[in-house]
Amino acid sequence: MTDRVFHPPTNHNVRAAAEFGELVPLCRSFQIYPDDPPQIIDQKVDELCSKLDQFNPVSDYVLMVGDPVALVAIGAKLSRVNFQVLKFDREEGAYYSVNLTR
């Protein structure tokens, strides 16, 4: 199986993360508004996290970019397993892997 890099929608250029695997966007857009009713927020989070059913915690990564609510939703979805995230180091200008254990 090919390593994959799952990521929430972002305006940042994330192509450098492709060195860790195929880039897999979790959804086309993710925007939570203050006046969104709870059921709309739930639908947006469900859509965001639906592709994570394909996530392999041993070989895949989550790219930690974008909306903080999206990142929390992803963390909650994966909270029962150890998984790897990619974090950008501004000084090095590159991503590095961090293993999160429960």
Backbone as XML, in Angstrom:
<?xml version="1.0"?>
<chain id="A" units="angstrom">
  <residue number="1" name="MET">
    <atom name="N" x="0.847" y="-1.182" z="0.000"/>
    <atom name="CA" x="0.000" y="0.000" z="0.000"/>
    <atom name="C" x="0.891" y="1.244" z="0.000"/>
  </residue>
  <residue number="2" name="THR">
    <atom name="N" x="0.513" y="2.211" z="-0.788"/>
    <atom name="CA" x="1.241" y="3.465" z="-0.869"/>
    <atom name="C" x="0.958" y="4.313" z="0.358"/>
  </residue>
  <residue number="3" name="ASP">
    <atom name="N" x="1.977" y="4.942" z="0.901"/>
    <atom name="CA" x="1.763" y="5.895" z="1.991"/>
    <atom name="C" x="0.945" y="7.058" z="1.466"/>
  </residue>
  <residue number="4" name="ARG">
    <atom name="N" x="0.076" y="7.582" z="2.337"/>
    <atom name="CA" x="-0.761" y="8.710" z="1.957"/>
    <atom name="C" x="-0.669" y="9.796" z="3.018"/>
  </residue>
  <residue number="5" name="VAL">
    <atom name="N" x="-0.898" y="11.036" z="2.585"/>
    <atom name="CA" x="-0.907" y="12.188" z="3.479"/>
    <atom name="C" x="-2.308" y="12.792" z="3.411"/>
  </residue>
  <residue number="6" name="PHE">
    <atom name="N" x="-3.106" y="12.556" z="4.445"/>
    <atom name="CA" x="-4.461" y="13.087" z="4.511"/>
    <atom name="C" x="-4.393" y="14.511" z="5.049"/>
  </residue>
  <residue number="7" name="HIS">
    <atom name="N" x="-5.140" y="15.421" z="4.426"/>
    <atom name="CA" x="-5.086" y="16.805" z="4.902"/>
    <atom name="C" x="-6.429" y="17.496" z="4.744"/>
  </residue>
  <residue number="8" name="PRO">
    <atom name="N" x="-6.743" y="18.368" z="5.716"/>
    <atom name="CA" x="-7.943" y="19.188" z="5.579"/>
    <atom name="C" x="-7.711" y="20.268" z="4.531"/>
  </residue>
  <residue number="9" name="PRO">
    <atom name="N" x="-8.781" y="20.919" z="4.084"/>
    <atom name="CA" x="-8.607" y="22.005" z="3.118"/>
    <atom name="C" x="-7.728" y="23.113" z="3.692"/>
  </residue>
  <residue number="10" name="THR">
    <atom name="N" x="-6.913" y="23.702" z="2.853"/>
    <atom name="CA" x="-6.018" y="24.769" z="3.294"/>
    <atom name="C" x="-5.668" y="25.674" z="2.125"/>
  </residue>
  <residue number="11" name="ASN">
    <atom name="N" x="-5.302" y="26.884" z="2.438"/>
    <atom name="CA" x="-4.806" y="27.813" z="1.413"/>
    <atom name="C" x="-3.292" y="27.717" z="1.273"/>
  </residue>
  <residue number="12" name="HIS">
    <atom name="N" x="-2.658" y="26.942" z="2.132"/>
    <atom name="CA" x="-1.203" y="26.800" z="2.095"/>
    <atom name="C" x="-0.788" y="25.836" z="0.988"/>
  </residue>
  <residue number="13" name="ASN">
    <atom name="N" x="0.396" y="26.046" z="0.458"/>
    <atom name="CA" x="0.961" y="25.124" z="-0.508"/>
    <atom name="C" x="1.520" y="23.925" z="0.269"/>
  </residue>
  <residue number="14" name="VAL">
    <atom name="N" x="0.919" y="22.765" z="0.077"/>
    <atom name="CA" x="1.320" y="21.574" z="0.830"/>
    <atom name="C" x="2.045" y="20.549" z="-0.045"/>
  </residue>
  <residue number="15" name="ARG">
    <atom name="N" x="2.421" y="20.931" z="-1.242"/>
    <atom name="CA" x="3.058" y="19.974" z="-2.162"/>
    <atom name="C" x="4.330" y="19.358" z="-1.602"/>
  </residue>
  <residue number="16" name="ALA">
    <atom name="N" x="5.061" y="20.090" z="-0.755"/>
    <atom name="CA" x="6.304" y="19.538" z="-0.192"/>
    <atom name="C" x="6.026" y="18.310" z="0.667"/>
  </residue>
  <residue number="17" name="ALA">
    <atom name="N" x="4.817" y="18.191" z="1.210"/>
    <atom name="CA" x="4.466" y="17.027" z="2.030"/>
    <atom name="C" x="4.328" y="15.760" z="1.189"/>
  </residue>
  <residue number="18" name="ALA">
    <atom name="N" x="4.265" y="15.899" z="-0.128"/>
    <atom name="CA" x="4.128" y="14.737" z="-1.008"/>
    <atom name="C" x="5.335" y="13.811" z="-0.940"/>
  </residue>
  <residue number="19" name="GLU">
    <atom name="N" x="6.454" y="14.282" z="-0.393"/>
    <atom name="CA" x="7.608" y="13.381" z="-0.229"/>
    <atom name="C" x="7.293" y="12.243" z="0.743"/>
  </residue>
  <residue number="20" name="PHE">
    <atom name="N" x="6.244" y="12.421" z="1.578"/>
    <atom name="CA" x="5.842" y="11.390" z="2.522"/>
    <atom name="C" x="4.782" y="10.462" z="1.949"/>
  </residue>
  <residue number="21" name="GLY">
    <atom name="N" x="4.177" y="10.832" z="0.832"/>
    <atom name="CA" x="3.162" y="9.983" z="0.205"/>
    <atom name="C" x="2.187" y="10.790" z="-0.621"/>
  </residue>
  <residue number="22" name="GLU">
    <atom name="N" x="1.235" y="10.084" z="-1.200"/>
    <atom name="CA" x="0.199" y="10.709" z="-2.024"/>
    <atom name="C" x="-0.647" y="11.657" z="-1.187"/>
  </residue>
  <residue number="23" name="LEU">
    <atom name="N" x="-0.863" y="12.871" z="-1.677"/>
    <atom name="CA" x="-1.696" y="13.837" z="-0.967"/>
    <atom name="C" x="-3.174" y="13.488" z="-1.172"/>
  </residue>
  <residue number="24" name="VAL">
    <atom name="N" x="-3.915" y="13.382" z="-0.067"/>
    <atom name="CA" x="-5.331" y="13.020" z="-0.108"/>
    <atom name="C" x="-6.133" y="14.101" z="0.614"/>
  </residue>
  <residue number="25" name="PRO">
    <atom name="N" x="-6.791" y="14.994" z="-0.142"/>
    <atom name="CA" x="-7.620" y="15.996" z="0.532"/>
    <atom name="C" x="-8.832" y="15.331" z="1.173"/>
  </residue>
  <residue number="26" name="LEU">
    <atom name="N" x="-9.155" y="15.746" z="2.386"/>
    <atom name="CA" x="-10.279" y="15.136" z="3.099"/>
    <atom name="C" x="-11.624" y="15.643" z="2.603"/>
  </residue>
  <residue number="27" name="CYS">
    <atom name="N" x="-11.679" y="16.856" z="2.102"/>
    <atom name="CA" x="-12.891" y="17.391" z="1.485"/>
    <atom name="C" x="-12.513" y="18.643" z="0.714"/>
  </residue>
  <residue number="28" name="ARG">
    <atom name="N" x="-13.446" y="19.139" z="-0.088"/>
    <atom name="CA" x="-13.148" y="20.298" z="-0.944"/>
    <atom name="C" x="-13.040" y="21.593" z="-0.153"/>
  </residue>
  <residue number="29" name="SER">
    <atom name="N" x="-13.882" y="21.744" z="0.852"/>
    <atom name="CA" x="-13.825" y="22.955" z="1.667"/>
    <atom name="C" x="-14.317" y="22.631" z="3.065"/>
  </residue>
  <residue number="30" name="PHE">
    <atom name="N" x="-13.897" y="23.441" z="4.026"/>
    <atom name="CA" x="-14.341" y="23.260" z="5.408"/>
    <atom name="C" x="-14.383" y="24.624" z="6.043"/>
  </residue>
  <residue number="31" name="GLN">
    <atom name="N" x="-15.577" y="25.083" z="6.315"/>
    <atom name="CA" x="-15.751" y="26.391" z="6.925"/>
    <atom name="C" x="-16.885" y="26.301" z="7.939"/>
  </residue>
  <residue number="32" name="ILE">
    <atom name="N" x="-16.589" y="26.603" z="9.179"/>
    <atom name="CA" x="-17.597" y="26.650" z="10.239"/>
    <atom name="C" x="-17.889" y="28.122" z="10.519"/>
  </residue>
  <residue number="33" name="TYR">
    <atom name="N" x="-19.162" y="28.460" z="10.524"/>
    <atom name="CA" x="-19.582" y="29.832" z="10.809"/>
    <atom name="C" x="-20.233" y="29.900" z="12.180"/>
  </residue>
  <residue number="34" name="PRO">
    <atom name="N" x="-20.118" y="31.036" z="12.873"/>
    <atom name="CA" x="-20.681" y="31.164" z="14.225"/>
    <atom name="C" x="-22.183" y="30.884" z="14.304"/>
  </residue>
  <residue number="35" name="ASP">
    <atom name="N" x="-22.912" y="31.156" z="13.225"/>
    <atom name="CA" x="-24.357" y="30.945" z="13.266"/>
    <atom name="C" x="-24.797" y="29.602" z="12.677"/>
  </residue>
  <residue number="36" name="ASP">
    <atom name="N" x="-23.844" y="28.712" z="12.374"/>
    <atom name="CA" x="-24.203" y="27.376" z="11.886"/>
    <atom name="C" x="-24.914" y="26.599" z="12.987"/>
  </residue>
  <residue number="37" name="PRO">
    <atom name="N" x="-26.077" y="25.999" z="12.670"/>
    <atom name="CA" x="-26.730" y="25.155" z="13.663"/>
    <atom name="C" x="-25.922" y="23.867" z="13.881"/>
  </residue>
  <residue number="38" name="PRO">
    <atom name="N" x="-26.071" y="23.224" z="15.041"/>
    <atom name="CA" x="-25.287" y="22.023" z="15.354"/>
    <atom name="C" x="-25.369" y="20.926" z="14.295"/>
  </residue>
  <residue number="39" name="GLN">
    <atom name="N" x="-26.540" y="20.720" z="13.688"/>
    <atom name="CA" x="-26.652" y="19.648" z="12.695"/>
    <atom name="C" x="-25.827" y="19.945" z="11.441"/>
  </residue>
  <residue number="40" name="ILE">
    <atom name="N" x="-25.685" y="21.220" z="11.080"/>
    <atom name="CA" x="-24.842" y="21.590" z="9.930"/>
    <atom name="C" x="-23.370" y="21.365" z="10.280"/>
  </residue>
  <residue number="41" name="ILE">
    <atom name="N" x="-22.979" y="21.733" z="11.471"/>
    <atom name="CA" x="-21.602" y="21.488" z="11.909"/>
    <atom name="C" x="-21.315" y="19.997" z="11.905"/>
  </residue>
  <residue number="42" name="ASP">
    <atom name="N" x="-22.238" y="19.191" z="12.422"/>
    <atom name="CA" x="-22.062" y="17.735" z="12.423"/>
    <atom name="C" x="-21.896" y="17.193" z="11.008"/>
  </residue>
  <residue number="43" name="GLN">
    <atom name="N" x="-22.692" y="17.682" z="10.056"/>
    <atom name="CA" x="-22.592" y="17.237" z="8.663"/>
    <atom name="C" x="-21.223" y="17.584" z="8.088"/>
  </residue>
  <residue number="44" name="LYS">
    <atom name="N" x="-20.752" y="18.785" z="8.360"/>
    <atom name="CA" x="-19.446" y="19.213" z="7.839"/>
    <atom name="C" x="-18.320" y="18.362" z="8.420"/>
  </residue>
  <residue number="45" name="VAL">
    <atom name="N" x="-18.391" y="18.088" z="9.725"/>
    <atom name="CA" x="-17.361" y="17.266" z="10.366"/>
    <atom name="C" x="-17.430" y="15.832" z="9.841"/>
  </residue>
  <residue number="46" name="ASP">
    <atom name="N" x="-18.631" y="15.290" z="9.660"/>
    <atom name="CA" x="-18.776" y="13.936" z="9.110"/>
    <atom name="C" x="-18.176" y="13.842" z="7.713"/>
  </residue>
  <residue number="47" name="GLU">
    <atom name="N" x="-18.437" y="14.857" z="6.880"/>
    <atom name="CA" x="-17.874" y="14.862" z="5.532"/>
    <atom name="C" x="-16.350" y="14.912" z="5.591"/>
  </residue>
  <residue number="48" name="LEU">
    <atom name="N" x="-15.827" y="15.774" z="6.456"/>
    <atom name="CA" x="-14.380" y="15.906" z="6.607"/>
    <atom name="C" x="-13.741" y="14.582" z="7.000"/>
  </residue>
  <residue number="49" name="CYS">
    <atom name="N" x="-14.351" y="13.892" z="7.952"/>
    <atom name="CA" x="-13.747" y="12.689" z="8.528"/>
    <atom name="C" x="-14.078" y="11.405" z="7.768"/>
  </residue>
  <residue number="50" name="SER">
    <atom name="N" x="-14.974" y="11.449" z="6.786"/>
    <atom name="CA" x="-15.397" y="10.211" z="6.121"/>
    <atom name="C" x="-14.239" y="9.499" z="5.422"/>
  </residue>
  <residue number="51" name="LYS">
    <atom name="N" x="-13.318" y="10.227" z="4.826"/>
    <atom name="CA" x="-12.178" y="9.591" z="4.150"/>
    <atom name="C" x="-11.192" y="8.980" z="5.139"/>
  </residue>
  <residue number="52" name="LEU">
    <atom name="N" x="-11.278" y="9.379" z="6.397"/>
    <atom name="CA" x="-10.357" y="8.806" z="7.385"/>
    <atom name="C" x="-10.648" y="7.338" z="7.652"/>
  </residue>
  <residue number="53" name="ASP">
    <atom name="N" x="-11.782" y="6.832" z="7.173"/>
    <atom name="CA" x="-12.054" y="5.395" z="7.285"/>
    <atom name="C" x="-11.026" y="4.599" z="6.489"/>
  </residue>
  <residue number="54" name="GLN">
    <atom name="N" x="-10.402" y="5.223" z="5.493"/>
    <atom name="CA" x="-9.363" y="4.589" z="4.670"/>
    <atom name="C" x="-7.963" y="4.764" z="5.271"/>
  </residue>
  <residue number="55" name="PHE">
    <atom name="N" x="-7.858" y="5.530" z="6.350"/>
    <atom name="CA" x="-6.575" y="5.885" z="6.949"/>
    <atom name="C" x="-5.916" y="4.668" z="7.594"/>
  </residue>
  <residue number="56" name="ASN">
    <atom name="N" x="-4.653" y="4.444" z="7.262"/>
    <atom name="CA" x="-3.865" y="3.369" z="7.867"/>
    <atom name="C" x="-2.886" y="4.022" z="8.846"/>
  </residue>
  <residue number="57" name="PRO">
    <atom name="N" x="-3.097" y="3.862" z="10.166"/>
    <atom name="CA" x="-2.254" y="4.565" z="11.130"/>
    <atom name="C" x="-0.787" y="4.129" z="11.119"/>
  </residue>
  <residue number="58" name="VAL">
    <atom name="N" x="-0.487" y="3.016" z="10.500"/>
    <atom name="CA" x="0.894" y="2.543" z="10.446"/>
    <atom name="C" x="1.674" y="3.221" z="9.317"/>
  </residue>
  <residue number="59" name="SER">
    <atom name="N" x="1.018" y="3.437" z="8.177"/>
    <atom name="CA" x="1.763" y="3.926" z="7.016"/>
    <atom name="C" x="1.343" y="5.317" z="6.536"/>
  </residue>
  <residue number="60" name="ASP">
    <atom name="N" x="0.205" y="5.824" z="6.980"/>
    <atom name="CA" x="-0.288" y="7.109" z="6.504"/>
    <atom name="C" x="0.013" y="8.228" z="7.497"/>
  </residue>
  <residue number="61" name="TYR">
    <atom name="N" x="-0.159" y="9.452" z="7.029"/>
    <atom name="CA" x="0.094" y="10.646" z="7.837"/>
    <atom name="C" x="-1.118" y="11.568" z="7.775"/>
  </residue>
  <residue number="62" name="VAL">
    <atom name="N" x="-1.232" y="12.428" z="8.779"/>
    <atom name="CA" x="-2.180" y="13.534" z="8.742"/>
    <atom name="C" x="-1.353" y="14.806" z="8.707"/>
  </residue>
  <residue number="63" name="LEU">
    <atom name="N" x="-1.666" y="15.657" z="7.743"/>
    <atom name="CA" x="-0.981" y="16.937" z="7.632"/>
    <atom name="C" x="-1.722" y="17.945" z="8.493"/>
  </residue>
  <residue number="64" name="MET">
    <atom name="N" x="-1.046" y="18.509" z="9.469"/>
    <atom name="CA" x="-1.673" y="19.401" z="10.451"/>
    <atom name="C" x="-1.667" y="20.845" z="9.946"/>
  </residue>
  <residue number="65" name="VAL">
    <atom name="N" x="-2.605" y="21.140" z="9.059"/>
    <atom name="CA" x="-2.780" y="22.490" z="8.509"/>
    <atom name="C" x="-4.268" y="22.795" z="8.446"/>
  </residue>
  <residue number="66" name="GLY">
    <atom name="N" x="-4.585" y="24.068" z="8.403"/>
    <atom name="CA" x="-5.971" y="24.444" z="8.176"/>
    <atom name="C" x="-6.719" y="24.836" z="9.429"/>
  </residue>
  <residue number="67" name="ASP">
    <atom name="N" x="-8.009" y="24.724" z="9.348"/>
    <atom name="CA" x="-8.942" y="25.148" z="10.390"/>
    <atom name="C" x="-8.732" y="24.352" z="11.679"/>
  </residue>
  <residue number="68" name="PRO">
    <atom name="N" x="-8.582" y="25.028" z="12.820"/>
    <atom name="CA" x="-8.402" y="24.323" z="14.094"/>
    <atom name="C" x="-9.547" y="23.357" z="14.416"/>
  </residue>
  <residue number="69" name="VAL">
    <atom name="N" x="-10.778" y="23.695" z="14.046"/>
    <atom name="CA" x="-11.902" y="22.779" z="14.282"/>
    <atom name="C" x="-11.713" y="21.505" z="13.473"/>
  </residue>
  <residue number="70" name="ALA">
    <atom name="N" x="-11.236" y="21.637" z="12.247"/>
    <atom name="CA" x="-10.972" y="20.456" z="11.424"/>
    <atom name="C" x="-9.901" y="19.578" z="12.066"/>
  </residue>
  <residue number="71" name="LEU">
    <atom name="N" x="-8.861" y="20.206" z="12.589"/>
    <atom name="CA" x="-7.779" y="19.441" z="13.218"/>
    <atom name="C" x="-8.257" y="18.707" z="14.464"/>
  </residue>
  <residue number="72" name="VAL">
    <atom name="N" x="-9.094" y="19.361" z="15.247"/>
    <atom name="CA" x="-9.649" y="18.707" z="16.444"/>
    <atom name="C" x="-10.544" y="17.544" z="16.035"/>
  </residue>
  <residue number="73" name="ALA">
    <atom name="N" x="-11.352" y="17.722" z="14.995"/>
    <atom name="CA" x="-12.230" y="16.645" z="14.525"/>
    <atom name="C" x="-11.415" y="15.441" z="14.065"/>
  </residue>
  <residue number="74" name="ILE">
    <atom name="N" x="-10.331" y="15.701" z="13.348"/>
    <atom name="CA" x="-9.461" y="14.616" z="12.890"/>
    <atom name="C" x="-8.829" y="13.908" z="14.089"/>
  </residue>
  <residue number="75" name="GLY">
    <atom name="N" x="-8.317" y="14.683" z="15.038"/>
    <atom name="CA" x="-7.721" y="14.093" z="16.237"/>
    <atom name="C" x="-8.716" y="13.247" z="17.014"/>
  </residue>
  <residue number="76" name="ALA">
    <atom name="N" x="-9.950" y="13.731" z="17.129"/>
    <atom name="CA" x="-10.980" y="12.970" z="17.839"/>
    <atom name="C" x="-11.284" y="11.667" z="17.109"/>
  </residue>
  <residue number="77" name="LYS">
    <atom name="N" x="-11.358" y="11.715" z="15.791"/>
    <atom name="CA" x="-11.650" y="10.518" z="14.990"/>
    <atom name="C" x="-10.557" y="9.468" z="15.159"/>
  </residue>
  <residue number="78" name="LEU">
    <atom name="N" x="-9.315" y="9.913" z="15.272"/>
    <atom name="CA" x="-8.178" y="8.983" z="15.345"/>
    <atom name="C" x="-7.673" y="8.764" z="16.771"/>
  </residue>
  <residue number="79" name="SER">
    <atom name="N" x="-8.391" y="9.226" z="17.755"/>
    <atom name="CA" x="-7.884" y="9.228" z="19.131"/>
    <atom name="C" x="-7.672" y="7.842" z="19.736"/>
  </residue>
  <residue number="80" name="ARG">
    <atom name="N" x="-8.223" y="6.824" z="19.143"/>
    <atom name="CA" x="-8.093" y="5.472" z="19.709"/>
    <atom name="C" x="-6.900" y="4.692" z="19.164"/>
  </residue>
  <residue number="81" name="VAL">
    <atom name="N" x="-6.162" y="5.313" z="18.250"/>
    <atom name="CA" x="-5.001" y="4.634" z="17.656"/>
    <atom name="C" x="-3.792" y="5.560" z="17.698"/>
  </residue>
  <residue number="82" name="ASN">
    <atom name="N" x="-2.615" y="4.978" z="17.654"/>
    <atom name="CA" x="-1.404" y="5.773" z="17.451"/>
    <atom name="C" x="-1.407" y="6.196" z="15.982"/>
  </residue>
  <residue number="83" name="PHE">
    <atom name="N" x="-0.989" y="7.417" z="15.687"/>
    <atom name="CA" x="-0.916" y="7.842" z="14.294"/>
    <atom name="C" x="0.175" y="8.879" z="14.120"/>
  </residue>
  <residue number="84" name="GLN">
    <atom name="N" x="0.523" y="9.112" z="12.854"/>
    <atom name="CA" x="1.611" y="10.017" z="12.515"/>
    <atom name="C" x="1.053" y="11.302" z="11.912"/>
  </residue>
  <residue number="85" name="VAL">
    <atom name="N" x="1.627" y="12.412" z="12.310"/>
    <atom name="CA" x="1.256" y="13.701" z="11.725"/>
    <atom name="C" x="2.499" y="14.330" z="11.104"/>
  </residue>
  <residue number="86" name="LEU">
    <atom name="N" x="2.269" y="15.226" z="10.173"/>
    <atom name="CA" x="3.362" y="15.995" z="9.589"/>
    <atom name="C" x="3.245" y="17.427" z="10.069"/>
  </residue>
  <residue number="87" name="LYS">
    <atom name="N" x="4.366" y="17.973" z="10.506"/>
    <atom name="CA" x="4.425" y="19.348" z="10.990"/>
    <atom name="C" x="5.473" y="20.084" z="10.173"/>
  </residue>
  <residue number="88" name="PHE">
    <atom name="N" x="5.178" y="21.323" z="9.827"/>
    <atom name="CA" x="6.100" y="22.117" z="9.021"/>
    <atom name="C" x="7.075" y="22.855" z="9.923"/>
  </residue>
  <residue number="89" name="ASP">
    <atom name="N" x="8.349" y="22.770" z="9.612"/>
    <atom name="CA" x="9.392" y="23.495" z="10.327"/>
    <atom name="C" x="9.789" y="24.693" z="9.467"/>
  </residue>
  <residue number="90" name="ARG">
    <atom name="N" x="9.461" y="25.881" z="9.930"/>
    <atom name="CA" x="9.733" y="27.095" z="9.141"/>
    <atom name="C" x="11.228" y="27.314" z="8.928"/>
  </residue>
  <residue number="91" name="GLU">
    <atom name="N" x="12.025" y="27.033" z="9.953"/>
    <atom name="CA" x="13.472" y="27.253" z="9.818"/>
    <atom name="C" x="14.080" y="26.339" z="8.775"/>
  </residue>
  <residue number="92" name="GLU">
    <atom name="N" x="13.663" y="25.073" z="8.763"/>
    <atom name="CA" x="14.196" y="24.106" z="7.803"/>
    <atom name="C" x="13.479" y="24.191" z="6.459"/>
  </residue>
  <residue number="93" name="GLY">
    <atom name="N" x="12.258" y="24.741" z="6.468"/>
    <atom name="CA" x="11.484" y="24.813" z="5.234"/>
    <atom name="C" x="11.016" y="23.456" z="4.758"/>
  </residue>
  <residue number="94" name="ALA">
    <atom name="N" x="10.779" y="22.547" z="5.709"/>
    <atom name="CA" x="10.394" y="21.180" z="5.346"/>
    <atom name="C" x="9.456" y="20.606" z="6.409"/>
  </residue>
  <residue number="95" name="TYR">
    <atom name="N" x="8.796" y="19.517" z="6.029"/>
    <atom name="CA" x="7.927" y="18.808" z="6.968"/>
    <atom name="C" x="8.709" y="17.731" z="7.686"/>
  </residue>
  <residue number="96" name="TYR">
    <atom name="N" x="8.291" y="17.414" z="8.910"/>
    <atom name="CA" x="8.846" y="16.253" z="9.600"/>
    <atom name="C" x="7.703" y="15.502" z="10.265"/>
  </residue>
  <residue number="97" name="SER">
    <atom name="N" x="7.948" y="14.234" z="10.514"/>
    <atom name="CA" x="6.934" y="13.351" z="11.060"/>
    <atom name="C" x="6.979" y="13.342" z="12.585"/>
  </residue>
  <residue number="98" name="VAL">
    <atom name="N" x="5.792" y="13.348" z="13.203"/>
    <atom name="CA" x="5.662" y="13.221" z="14.651"/>
    <atom name="C" x="4.701" y="12.068" z="14.916"/>
  </residue>
  <residue number="99" name="ASN">
    <atom name="N" x="5.122" y="11.111" z="15.718"/>
    <atom name="CA" x="4.264" y="9.977" z="16.065"/>
    <atom name="C" x="3.476" y="10.319" z="17.323"/>
  </residue>
  <residue number="100" name="LEU">
    <atom name="N" x="2.156" y="10.317" z="17.220"/>
    <atom name="CA" x="1.294" y="10.584" z="18.376"/>
    <atom name="C" x="0.798" y="9.270" z="18.929"/>
  </residue>
  <residue number="101" name="THR">
    <atom name="N" x="1.083" y="9.049" z="20.199"/>
    <atom name="CA" x="0.635" y="7.814" z="20.828"/>
    <atom name="C" x="-0.467" y="8.145" z="21.836"/>
  </residue>
  <residue number="102" name="ARG">
    <atom name="N" x="-1.371" y="7.223" z="21.978"/>
    <atom name="CA" x="-2.502" y="7.466" z="22.878"/>
    <atom name="C" x="-2.141" y="7.192" z="24.293"/>
  </residue>
</chain>
